């Protein structure tokens, strides 16, 4: 045993000595040349250009390009298509041949010695992806370009469609502020992580035509986007909704086709058109497919090989609508490319597969950009984050994105994500990494991201910091022990960072979230305490007098604004927001950065009250106006006991995780990340006359202030019933059911309890509270199962689902 320990220690000392003596795990290519044997191949020239420029940007080194080997003593990076690299040394060709074969877009990278790197693409685009892999793994610092010695790789993407949507329109939280050069930069970044498709938008969508941030008209920018993609050899897609009011009359059809002809003739490359059936637009399947036949004729005048892909995404689909849609799909028209599966499709993807012919391809359209009221919301998200960070915050969710991707990916040909800006930047690269190879550990992608975009010295710190930001979203914020540690991690990196790192928008994106989360948690702790103290003050109103108690409680609640907690964290957020606007086009405020409300402007929400102060103050204003002291004391008592169900009663706030034990879920989040067959938490109060709301504010139902509990609910989508069970009831007693019906959507719901109809369909959004006397037969067994279901007058079965915020079961005396 002693001898074994002695040998082990000796090996450790030798390894340490060799490391200190310069025997590192990297080879130095700082003085390398780039060899390209196919001098006139423009696509390979592009790969070489990318390699030269990226190394020079990060190292200040200019690697010369040569077309034949001049000296065997100098390091060399050789780029080409494998089957045409005949002039390689025999030992290199033999090494390449022994490696696993590659397919379309694939590549091999070998280091036969410390002076040679060979990038052998299966095709030209594969060579470009090989350049990307090399750059991601290199250590690139000022004056140094180092390559890992163990970089011997054969890699082919698993999925043929790998891309993201980059729409140049005002509704996005960044893209409309970009220049042509910024689009080129960002598309290149995506390419270096394996993307082969970019999706753009026409000038006319469900949006304004222009914004103050736009550098040029949209018609000119989409031509530039297409040109950029053509130069990189990428597939060019276009999302094209049907925004016209009529697609049946000759004049309207002529006008719509004229618009499309202008668009199709403007873009130099277009491989596929994605037309959603709805959201926006709303066409019956017969009209839709007849119309697309006409669109295809115009499309093929300019892009003969382009296909049209269609999604069954529509606001209120009936069973008849779906039947006709899939009937057309299965006819497989000559112009038809496949199905796109994205947000607000009520049929689970496995069921869609059963409805279509096996030969029809499916492309995923995952929503990686939104945090709630979306296809894949953050599970069990804290209301404090939902109110402040909002729907389009900077939202790195690496572990979630990998899981969601791999859960659905096997049913499709790949994906082009739904994105509204730079808030989902990390998610794009994680998703692209999984599209290339779903077995890739998410930490590997994050390390590549940090190493390449921020610098090798930040590889581990930033990668772990991004994972930490996702942990901030887990569970109740008030008790989340990770948040302050995450802030400290990012502050430690910030403290010693040089200016080029501090001004890096990707570093800043993680940093601002760390500051914002830390500030929000400290405010939540502080404001929760202030509310509790204010309630204690009001509970003593019978002793101190109602008006005195009201004044004292009001002053105490005002401390949240007058004596703020950690204002230095908020000021850092403001400074970072300004810098991100300048560097990344990120629009984090409406007034200063010209964001659209609800579209990533989370800095505007940085001081939204996180307790029930707004509702309490509104109630106190009303109570103070009452005429007599007994009336005021009674009103205070009623306010303080708003949630009290009385003796023998039950109360639940379904925004509280503790209430989830009563919810009967058919599947868990891991079994149903899109919540098509299981409940989810949702947010939004609901306004009379408004179909849905984009921001969570304490205003609703004709504008009055609402309790915090009304701002989130338990929710099911479409036809999925919402089931909530209560037990331990008194079988000999009788109960009144009181319900708060609030939510983002104005659903139409009915309620059945133990098989007995409690109420028929009610349209939400007109009033929040309802009371119903439960028949004794419902509670006779001491247990009751409530089941809510949705419907619609025009057979849009299920609409957007059932929503319940609060329940009181009040035992009658």
C-alpha positions in Angstrom: 0.0 0.0 0.0 2.8 2.4 0.9 4.6 1.7 -2.4 1.4 2.3 -4.4 0.9 5.7 -2.7 4.6 6.5 -3.3 4.2 5.7 -7.1 1.0 7.7 -7.4 2.5 10.7 -5.7 5.5 10.4 -8.0 3.3 10.4 -11.1 1.5 13.5 -9.8 4.8 15.3 -9.2 6.1 14.4 -12.7 2.8 15.6 -14.3 3.1 18.9 -12.4 6.7 19.3 -13.5 5.9 18.6 -17.1 3.1 21.1 -17.0 5.3 23.8 -15.5 8.1 23.0 -17.9 5.8 23.8 -20.9 4.5 20.4 -21.8 0.9 21.6 -22.1 -2.2 19.9 -23.7 -2.3 22.4 -26.5 -0.3 23.0 -29.7 0.8 26.5 -30.7 -0.6 27.6 -34.1 0.2 31.3 -33.5 2.5 31.3 -36.5 0.5 28.9 -38.7 -0.5 29.4 -42.3 -3.9 28.4 -43.7 -3.7 26.0 -46.7 -6.5 25.9 -49.2 -5.8 23.7 -52.2 -9.1 24.7 -54.1 -8.2 28.2 -54.9 -11.4 29.1 -56.8 -14.0 27.4 -54.6 -16.0 30.3 -53.2 -17.7 28.3 -50.4 -14.3 27.1 -49.1 -12.9 30.6 -49.5 -15.7 31.7 -47.1 -14.7 29.1 -44.6 -11.1 30.3 -44.8 -12.2 33.9 -44.4 -14.2 33.1 -41.3 -11.2 31.3 -39.8 -8.8 34.2 -40.6 -11.1 36.9 -39.3 -12.1 35.2 -36.1 -8.5 34.4 -35.1 -7.4 37.9 -36.0 -10.2 39.5 -34.0 -9.3 37.6 -30.9 -5.5 37.4 -31.1 -4.3 40.3 -33.4 -2.6 37.6 -35.4 -2.9 37.5 -39.1 -2.5 33.9 -40.4 -1.5 33.9 -44.1 -3.5 32.0 -46.7 -1.5 29.8 -49.0 -2.5 27.4 -51.8 0.3 25.0 -51.6 2.6 23.9 -48.7 5.8 26.0 -48.6 7.5 24.6 -45.6 7.0 21.6 -43.5 8.6 23.4 -40.5 5.8 25.9 -40.1 2.4 25.0 -38.6 -0.4 24.5 -41.1 -4.2 24.5 -40.9 -5.5 22.7 -44.0 -9.1 23.1 -45.1 -10.9 21.2 -47.8 -13.5 18.7 -48.8 -12.3 15.2 -47.8 -12.9 13.4 -51.1 -10.9 16.1 -53.0 -7.9 16.4 -50.6 -5.6 14.1 -52.7 -2.5 16.1 -51.9 -2.4 15.3 -48.2 0.4 13.2 -46.9 -0.4 9.5 -46.9 -0.4 9.2 -43.1 -3.0 12.0 -42.8 -5.2 10.5 -45.5 -4.9 7.1 -43.8 -5.9 8.7 -40.5 -8.9 10.4 -42.1 -10.0 7.2 -43.8 -9.9 5.2 -40.6 -12.2 7.7 -38.8 -16.0 7.1 -39.0 -17.5 8.3 -42.3 -19.3 11.6 -42.4 -22.6 12.7 -44.0 -24.1 15.9 -45.3 -22.7 18.9 -43.4 -20.3 16.7 -41.5 -16.6 17.1 -41.0 -13.4 15.5 -39.7 -10.7 17.3 -37.7 -7.3 15.6 -37.1 -4.0 16.6 -35.6 -1.5 14.2 -37.0 1.2 16.1 -35.2 1.7 19.4 -33.2 2.2 21.3 -36.4 -0.8 20.3 -38.6 -4.5 20.6 -38.3 -6.7 19.1 -41.0 -10.3 20.1 -41.4 -11.9 17.8 -44.0 -15.5 18.6 -44.7 -18.0 16.1 -46.2 -18.9 19.0 -48.4 -18.2 22.7 -48.5 -20.6 23.5 -45.7 -19.2 20.7 -43.6 -15.8 22.4 -43.9 -17.3 25.6 -42.6 -18.8 23.7 -39.6 -15.4 22.1 -39.0 -13.9 25.6 -38.8 -16.6 26.5 -36.3 -15.7 23.5 -34.1 -12.0 24.3 -34.3 -12.6 27.9 -33.3 -14.9 26.9 -30.4 -12.2 24.6 -29.0 -9.1 26.8 -29.5 -7.7 29.1 -26.9 -7.6 32.4 -28.6 -5.9 35.3 -26.7 -3.9 38.3 -27.7 -0.9 37.0 -29.5 -1.7 33.3 -29.0 -3.7 30.7 -31.0 -3.6 27.3 -29.3 -5.2 24.1 -30.4 -6.0 21.2 -28.0 -3.8 18.2 -28.8 -6.7 15.7 -28.5 -8.9 17.4 -31.2 -9.5 14.3 -33.4 -13.2 14.4 -34.4 -15.6 12.9 -36.9 -18.9 14.5 -36.7 -22.2 14.6 -38.7 -25.3 16.4 -37.5 -28.2 14.2 -36.4 -30.9 16.5 -37.7 -31.0 18.1 -41.2 -32.8 21.3 -40.2 -31.0 23.5 -37.6 -31.9 27.1 -37.4 -33.4 30.2 -35.8 -35.8 32.9 -36.8 -34.3 36.5 -37.0 -37.2 38.7 -37.9 -36.5 42.4 -38.7 -39.6 44.0 -37.2 -40.4 46.4 -34.3 -42.1 43.7 -32.1 -38.7 42.1 -31.4 -36.7 43.2 -28.4 -33.5 43.7 -30.4 -33.5 42.7 -34.1 -35.0 45.9 -35.4 -32.1 47.8 -34.1 -29.5 45.8 -36.0 -27.4 46.9 -39.0 -26.5 44.7 -41.9 -23.1 44.1 -40.2 -24.7 43.0 -37.0 -26.9 40.5 -38.8 -23.8 39.2 -40.6 -22.0 38.9 -37.3 -24.9 37.1 -35.5 -25.6 34.7 -38.4 -21.9 33.8 -38.5 -22.0 33.2 -34.7 -24.8 30.7 -35.3 -23.1 29.1 -38.2 -20.0 28.4 -36.1 -22.3 26.4 -33.7 -23.8 24.3 -36.6 -26.8 26.3 -37.8 -27.7 25.7 -41.4 -31.0 27.6 -41.6 -32.2 31.2 -41.0 -35.8 32.2 -41.1 -36.7 35.8 -41.9 -40.0 37.7 -42.2 -41.6 39.9 -44.9 -42.2 43.6 -44.2 -45.9 43.1 -43.5 -46.7 41.0 -40.4 -48.8 41.5 -37.3 -46.6 44.5 -36.4 -45.8 48.1 -37.3 -44.0 48.7 -40.6 -41.1 50.5 -39.0 -39.6 51.7 -35.7 -37.2 54.4 -34.6 -34.5 51.8 -34.1 -34.5 50.6 -37.7 -31.5 51.4 -39.8 -33.2 50.8 -43.2 -36.6 49.8 -44.6 -37.5 46.1 -44.0 -37.7 45.4 -47.8 -34.0 46.2 -48.1 -33.0 44.4 -44.9 -34.6 41.1 -45.9 -32.6 41.2 -49.2 -29.4 41.7 -47.2 -30.3 38.9 -44.8 -30.9 36.6 -47.8 -27.6 37.7 -49.4 -25.7 36.9 -46.2 -27.2 33.5 -45.9 -26.4 32.8 -49.5 -22.7 33.7 -48.9 -22.5 31.3 -46.0 -24.3 28.6 -48.0 -27.2 28.5 -45.6 -30.8 27.5 -46.2 -33.1 30.5 -46.3 -36.6 30.3 -44.9 -39.3 32.9 -44.6 -42.2 33.0 -42.2 -45.1 34.6 -44.1 -48.5 35.0 -42.4 -51.7 35.7 -44.3 -52.5 39.2 -43.2 -55.1 40.0 -45.8 -58.8 40.1 -45.0 -60.0 38.1 -48.0 -58.3 35.3 -50.0 -61.3 34.3 -52.2 -62.1 37.3 -54.4 -60.1 37.9 -57.6 -59.1 41.5 -56.7 -57.9 40.6 -53.3 -56.0 37.6 -54.5 -54.3 39.7 -57.2 -53.2 42.3 -54.6 -51.9 39.7 -52.2 -50.0 37.9 -55.0 -48.5 41.1 -56.2 -47.1 41.8 -52.7 -45.5 38.3 -52.6 -44.1 38.7 -56.1 -42.3 41.8 -54.9 -40.9 40.0 -51.8 -39.9 36.8 -53.7 -38.1 38.8 -56.4 -36.2 40.9 -53.8 -34.5 38.1 -52.0 -31.6 36.4 -53.9 -32.1 33.1 -52.1 -35.2 31.4 -50.7 -35.5 27.7 -50.0 -38.7 27.4 -48.0 -41.8 29.4 -47.1 -43.4 28.7 -43.7 -47.1 29.8 -43.7 -49.0 29.6 -40.4 -52.6 28.7 -40.7 -53.3 31.3 -37.9 -51.7 33.5 -35.2 -51.8 35.7 -37.2 -54.3 35.0 -40.0 -57.3 32.7 -39.8 -58.2 30.8 -43.0 -60.3 27.7 -43.4 -58.2 24.8 -44.7 -59.9 24.7 -48.1 -59.3 28.4 -48.7 -55.8 28.1 -47.2 -54.5 25.3 -49.5 -56.2 26.8 -52.6 -54.5 30.1 -51.8 -51.1 28.4 -51.3 -51.4 26.8 -54.7 -51.4 30.3 -56.2 -48.6 31.4 -53.9 -46.4 28.5 -55.1 -46.7 29.6 -58.7 -45.4 33.0 -57.9 -42.7 31.6 -55.6 -41.4 29.2 -58.2 -40.9 32.0 -60.8 -38.0 33.2 -58.7 -37.1 30.2 -56.5 -38.0 27.1 -58.5 -37.0 24.6 -55.9 -38.6 26.3 -52.8 -41.2 24.4 -50.9 -44.1 25.7 -48.7 -44.5 24.4 -45.2 -47.7 24.8 -43.2 -48.5 24.8 -39.5 -51.9 23.9 -37.9 -51.4 26.9 -35.6 -54.7 28.7 -35.2 -56.5 30.5 -32.3 -59.8 28.5 -32.1 -59.6 25.3 -34.1 -62.6 23.0 -34.3 -62.4 19.3 -34.9 -63.8 19.8 -38.3 -61.0 22.4 -39.0 -58.3 19.9 -38.1 -59.9 17.1 -40.1 -59.9 19.2 -43.3 -56.4 20.5 -42.6 -54.9 17.1 -42.4 -56.9 15.8 -45.4 -55.1 18.5 -47.5 -51.8 17.8 -45.9 -52.0 14.1 -46.8 -52.6 14.9 -50.5 -48.9 16.0 -50.6 -49.2 18.7 -53.3 -46.1 19.1 -55.4 -45.3 22.4 -53.8 -45.8 21.1 -50.2 -42.7 20.8 -48.0 -44.0 19.5 -44.7 -45.6 20.3 -41.4 -44.3 22.9 -38.9 -45.1 22.2 -35.3 -45.0 25.2 -33.0 -46.8 27.1 -30.3 -50.6 27.0 -29.8 -51.2 23.8 -31.6 -53.6 21.8 -29.4 -52.7 18.3 -30.7 -49.7 16.7 -29.1 -46.9 16.0 -31.5 -47.2 12.1 -31.3 -50.8 12.4 -32.3 -49.9 14.7 -35.2 -47.5 12.0 -36.4 -50.4 9.5 -36.5 -52.6 11.9 -38.5 -50.2 12.4 -41.4 -48.5 10.1 -43.9 -45.2 8.7 -42.6 -43.3 10.3 -45.5 -44.3 13.8 -44.6 -41.5 15.6 -42.7 -42.1 17.7 -39.6 -40.1 20.8 -38.6 -40.2 22.0 -35.0 -40.8 25.7 -34.3 -40.0 25.8 -30.6 -40.6 28.9 -28.5 -37.3 29.3 -26.8 -37.8 33.1 -26.2 -40.8 33.4 -23.8 -40.9 32.5 -20.1 -44.6 32.4 -19.5 -47.8 32.2 -21.5 -45.9 30.3 -24.1 -45.2 26.9 -25.5 -42.7 25.9 -22.9 -43.1 28.2 -19.8 -40.7 28.1 -16.9 -42.3 25.5 -14.6 -43.6 26.8 -11.3 -42.2 30.2 -11.8 -42.3 32.7 -8.9 -44.8 35.5 -9.4 -42.2 38.0 -8.4 -40.1 37.0 -11.4 -43.1 36.8 -13.7 -44.1 40.4 -12.8 -40.7 42.0 -13.0 -38.7 39.9 -15.6 -41.8 39.4 -17.7 -42.4 37.3 -20.8 -39.3 38.1 -22.8 -36.5 38.6 -20.2 -32.9 37.5 -20.7 -33.7 33.8 -20.0 -30.9 31.3 -20.2 -32.5 27.9 -19.6 -29.8 25.5 -20.7 -30.9 22.4 -18.8 -34.6 22.9 -19.7 -33.9 23.6 -23.3 -31.8 20.4 -23.7 -34.6 18.3 -22.0 -37.4 19.9 -24.1 -35.4 19.5 -27.3 -34.6 15.8 -26.7 -38.1 15.0 -25.6 -39.6 16.0 -29.0 -36.6 15.9 -31.4 -37.0 12.2 -32.5 -40.4 13.0 -34.0 -39.1 15.7 -36.4 -36.4 16.6 -39.0 -35.0 19.3 -36.8 -36.0 22.8 -35.8 -36.0 26.5 -36.6 -36.8 28.3 -33.3 -39.3 31.0 -32.6 -37.3 34.0 -31.3 -38.1 37.6 -30.6 -34.6 38.9 -30.0 -31.4 38.5 -28.1 -33.0 37.6 -24.8 -32.8 33.9 -25.7 -29.2 34.1 -27.0 -27.9 31.2 -24.8 -30.9 29.1 -25.6 -30.3 29.4 -29.3 -26.8 27.9 -29.0 -27.9 25.2 -26.6 -30.7 24.2 -29.0 -28.4 24.3 -32.0 -25.9 22.1 -30.1 -28.7 19.6 -29.5 -29.9 19.7 -33.1 -26.3 18.8 -34.1 -25.9 16.0 -31.5 -28.5 15.5 -28.8 -26.0 13.6 -26.7 -23.9 16.7 -26.3 -23.7 17.7 -22.6 -25.2 21.1 -22.1 -22.1 22.2 -20.1 -19.9 21.5 -23.1 -22.0 23.9 -25.2 -21.9 26.5 -22.5 -18.1 26.2 -22.2 -17.8 26.6 -26.0 -20.0 29.6 -25.8 -18.0 31.2 -23.0 -14.6 30.3 -24.5 -15.4 31.6 -28.0 -17.5 34.6 -27.3 -16.0 35.9 -24.1 -12.6 34.4 -23.8 -10.7 31.2 -22.6 -10.1 32.7 -19.1 -13.9 32.9 -18.6 -14.8 29.4 -19.9 -15.7 27.8 -16.6 -16.9 30.9 -14.7 -19.4 32.0 -17.4 -20.5 28.5 -18.2 -21.3 27.8 -14.5 -22.7 31.3 -14.1 -25.3 30.6 -16.9 -26.3 27.4 -15.2 -26.6 29.3 -11.9 -29.0 31.8 -13.6 -31.3 28.9 -14.5 -31.2 27.7 -10.9 -32.4 31.2 -9.8 -35.7 30.3 -11.5 -36.2 27.1 -9.5 -38.8 27.2 -6.8 -40.1 30.1 -4.6 -37.8 33.1 -4.8 -38.2 34.1 -1.2 -36.4 30.9 -0.1 -34.1 30.4 -3.1 -30.6 30.1 -1.6 -28.9 30.2 -5.0 -29.8 33.8 -6.0 -27.3 35.7 -3.9 -24.6 33.2 -4.6 -25.2 33.6 -8.3 -24.8 37.4 -8.0 -21.5 36.9 -6.1 -20.2 34.6 -8.8 -20.9 37.1 -11.5 -19.6 40.0 -9.4 -16.4 38.1 -8.9 -15.9 37.8 -12.6 -16.9 41.4 -13.1 -14.4 42.7 -10.5 -11.3 41.5 -12.3 -12.5 41.7 -15.9 -10.8 43.9 -18.5 -12.8 46.4 -20.5 -13.2 44.2 -23.5 -15.0 41.6 -21.3 -17.0 44.2 -19.4 -18.3 45.7 -22.7 -19.1 42.2 -24.2 -22.9 42.0 -24.6 -23.0 38.3 -23.9 -21.1 38.8 -20.6 -23.3 41.8 -19.8 -26.5 39.8 -20.5 -25.6 37.3 -17.8 -24.4 40.0 -15.5 -27.5 42.1 -15.7 -29.7 39.1 -14.9 -27.5 38.3 -11.8 -27.9 41.9 -10.6 -31.6 42.0 -11.4 -32.3 38.7 -9.7 -30.3 39.6 -6.6 -32.1 43.0 -6.3 -35.5 41.4 -6.8 -35.0 38.8 -4.1 -33.8 41.4 -1.6 -36.8 43.6 -2.5 -39.1 40.6 -2.0 -37.8 39.8 1.4 -38.0 43.5 2.4 -41.4 44.2 1.0 -42.9 40.9 2.4 -41.7 42.0 5.8 -43.2 45.5 5.3 -46.5 44.0 4.4 -46.5 41.7 7.4 -45.7 44.7 9.7 -48.5 46.8 8.1 -51.0 44.0 8.6 -49.9 43.8 12.3 -50.5 47.5 12.6 -54.0 47.2 11.2 -54.8 44.3 13.4 -54.3 46.7 16.4 -56.7 49.3 14.9 -59.3 48.5 17.6 -56.9 49.8 20.2 -55.1 52.6 18.3 -58.1 53.8 16.3 -58.8 53.1 12.6 -57.5 56.3 11.1 -54.3 56.2 13.1 -53.7 52.6 12.1 -54.4 53.4 8.5 -52.0 56.3 8.5 -49.2 54.2 10.2 -49.7 51.2 7.8 -49.7 53.5 4.8 -46.4 55.1 5.9 -44.9 51.7 6.6 -45.8 50.4 3.1 -44.3 53.5 1.6 -40.9 52.6 3.0 -40.5 50.2 0.0 -40.3 53.3 -2.2 -38.8 55.9 0.2 -36.1 53.7 1.8 -35.2 51.3 -0.9 -33.1 48.2 -0.4 -29.8 47.8 -2.2 -30.2 50.7 -4.6 -26.7 50.1 -5.9 -27.8 46.9 -7.6 -30.6 48.8 -9.4 -28.2 51.4 -10.6 -25.9 48.8 -12.0 -28.9 47.3 -13.9 -29.6 50.7 -15.4 -26.0 51.1 -16.6 -25.9 47.6 -18.1 -29.2 48.1 -19.9 -27.9 51.2 -21.6 -24.7 49.4 -22.6 -26.7 46.4 -24.0 -28.8 48.7 -26.1 -25.6 50.2 -27.7 -23.9 46.9 -28.3 -26.6 44.3 -28.8 -29.6 46.4 -29.7 -31.4 45.1 -26.6 -34.4 47.2 -25.8 -34.9 46.9 -22.0 -37.0 50.0 -21.5 -39.8 51.6 -23.5 -39.0 55.3 -23.1 -35.2 55.2 -23.4 -34.6 52.2 -25.7 -37.9 52.3 -27.6 -39.0 48.8 -26.6 -42.6 47.7 -27.2 -44.5 47.1 -23.9 -44.3 43.5 -22.8 -41.4 42.8 -25.2 -38.4 42.5 -23.1 -38.6 45.8 -21.3 -38.0 44.2 -17.8 -36.0 47.2 -16.6 -39.2 49.2 -16.6 -40.5 46.7 -14.1 -37.6 46.8 -11.7 -39.5 48.5 -8.9 -43.0 47.0 -9.4 -44.3 46.2 -5.8 -43.8 42.6 -5.0 -46.3 42.5 -2.1 -50.0 43.3 -1.8 -49.3 47.0 -1.1 -51.2 48.3 -4.1 -54.4 46.4 -3.2 -54.0 47.2 0.5 -53.5 50.9 -0.1 -56.5 51.0 -2.5 -58.6 49.3 0.2 -57.4 51.7 2.9 -58.4 54.7 0.7 -61.9 53.3 0.5 -62.1 52.4 4.2 -60.9 55.8 5.3 -63.9 57.4 3.6 -66.4 55.5 5.6 -68.5 57.6 8.0 -68.1 55.8 11.4 -65.4 54.1 13.4 -67.3 50.8 13.7 -67.7 50.7 9.9 -64.0 51.4 9.4 -63.0 48.7 11.9 -65.3 46.2 10.3 -64.0 46.9 6.8 -60.3 46.6 8.1 -61.2 43.3 9.6 -62.8 42.1 6.4 -59.8 43.1 4.4 -57.3 41.4 6.7 -59.4 38.2 6.6 -60.0 38.2 2.8 -58.7 34.7 2.4 -60.3 33.3 5.6 -62.7 30.4 4.8 -64.0 30.3 8.3 -64.2 27.4 10.8 -64.1 24.0 9.1 -63.4 25.7 5.7 -60.7 25.4 3.1 -58.7 28.0 1.2 -56.2 27.7 -1.6 -54.3 30.2 -3.7 -53.3 28.3 -6.8 -50.3 30.5 -7.5 -48.8 29.0 -4.3 -46.9 25.7 -4.7 -48.5 24.4 -1.5 -51.9 24.3 -3.3 -50.6 22.0 -6.1 -51.2 19.0 -3.9 -54.9 19.4 -4.7 -54.4 19.5 -8.5 -54.8 16.2 -10.2 -52.3 16.0 -13.1 -52.4 13.4 -15.8 -48.7 13.9 -16.5 -45.7 15.6 -14.9 -43.7 18.4 -16.5 -41.1 15.9 -17.7 -43.8 13.9 -19.4 -45.5 16.9 -20.9 -43.2 20.0 -21.1 -45.7 21.8 -23.4 -48.6 21.3 -20.9 -51.1 20.1 -23.6 -52.3 17.3 -21.3 -51.4 18.6 -17.8 -51.9 21.7 -15.7 -49.5 24.6 -15.7 -49.1 27.9 -13.8 -50.2 30.9 -15.7 -50.1 34.7 -15.1 -52.3 37.7 -15.8 -55.4 39.2 -14.2 -57.7 39.5 -17.2 -59.4 42.7 -18.5 -63.0 43.1 -19.5 -63.2 43.2 -23.3 -59.5 42.2 -23.8 -58.8 38.7 -25.1 -55.4 38.4 -23.4 -52.9 40.6 -21.6 -49.1 40.8 -22.2 -48.0 42.2 -18.8 -48.8 41.2 -15.2 -50.1 44.2 -13.4 -52.4 44.7 -10.4 -55.2 46.2 -12.6 -58.1 44.3 -14.0 -61.9 44.1 -14.2 -62.7 47.7 -15.2 -59.3 48.9 -13.9 -59.6 48.4 -10.1 -56.5 47.3 -8.2 -56.5 43.5 -7.6 -55.0 41.3 -4.9 -51.7 39.6 -5.8 -53.3 36.2 -5.7 -55.4 37.1 -8.8 -52.3 37.5 -10.9 -51.5 33.8 -11.2 -53.6 30.7 -11.6 -53.6 27.0 -12.3 -54.4 26.6 -16.0 -55.0 23.9 -18.5 -55.0 24.3 -22.3 -57.8 23.7 -24.8 -59.9 20.6 -24.1 -57.8 19.3 -21.2 -59.9 19.3 -18.1 -58.7 21.0 -14.9 -59.2 18.7 -11.9 -58.9 19.8 -8.3 -59.8 17.6 -5.4 -60.7 18.3 -1.7 -61.0 15.6 0.9 -61.6 15.5 4.7 -64.9 17.3 4.2 -67.7 16.9 6.7 -70.1 14.4 5.1 -73.0 15.8 7.1 -72.2 19.4 6.4 -73.0 21.8 3.6 -70.6 24.1 1.8 -70.5 27.2 -0.3 -67.9 27.3 -3.1 -66.3 30.7 -3.7 -64.0 30.9 -6.8 -61.7 33.6 -8.2 -61.8 33.3 -12.0 -58.9 35.3 -13.3 -56.4 34.7 -16.1 -54.7 35.9 -19.2 -57.4 34.6 -21.5 -61.1 35.2 -21.5 -62.0 31.6 -21.4 -65.5 30.1 -21.3 -65.7 27.5 -18.6 -68.2 25.2 -16.9 -67.8 23.3 -13.6 -68.9 19.8 -12.5 -68.3 18.5 -9.0 -68.6 14.7 -8.4 -70.6 14.5 -11.6 -73.0 17.3 -10.6 -73.2 20.5 -12.7 -72.3 23.5 -10.5 -72.5 26.1 -13.2 -72.8 26.0 -17.0 -70.4 28.0 -19.3 -69.3 31.4 -17.9 -67.2 33.8 -19.9 -64.3 35.0 -17.8 -63.1 38.6 -17.7 -66.4 40.2 -16.6 -66.1 39.7 -12.8 -63.5 37.9 -10.7 -65.5 36.3 -7.9 -68.4 33.8 -8.0 -70.2 31.9 -5.3 -72.2 28.6 -5.6 -74.1 26.6 -3.0 -72.9 23.0 -3.3 -75.7 20.4 -3.3 -75.3 18.1 -0.2 -75.0 15.1 -2.5 -71.7 16.5 -3.8 -70.0 16.4 -0.4 -71.8 13.4 1.1 -68.8 11.1 0.8 -66.4 13.7 2.4 -64.5 14.2 -0.8 -65.2 16.3 -3.9 -63.5 16.3 -7.3 -64.0 19.6 -9.2 -63.6 19.4 -13.0 -63.5 22.5 -15.2 -63.8 22.3 -19.0 -63.8 24.8 -21.7 -66.0 25.4 -24.7 -66.9 28.0 -27.3 -70.0 29.2 -29.1 -68.4 28.8 -32.6 -67.1 25.2 -32.0 -63.5 26.3 -31.2 -63.4 23.5 -28.7 -61.4 24.3 -25.6 -60.3 27.8 -26.6 -57.2 28.6 -24.4 -58.3 26.5 -21.4 -59.6 26.6 -17.9 -58.1 29.0 -15.3 -58.6 29.1 -11.5 -56.8 31.5 -9.1 -58.4 30.9 -5.7 -60.9 28.6 -4.1 -62.8 28.9 -0.8 -64.8 26.0 0.6 -66.9 27.7 3.3 -68.7 25.5 5.7 -72.2 26.7 6.2 -73.4 27.1 9.7 
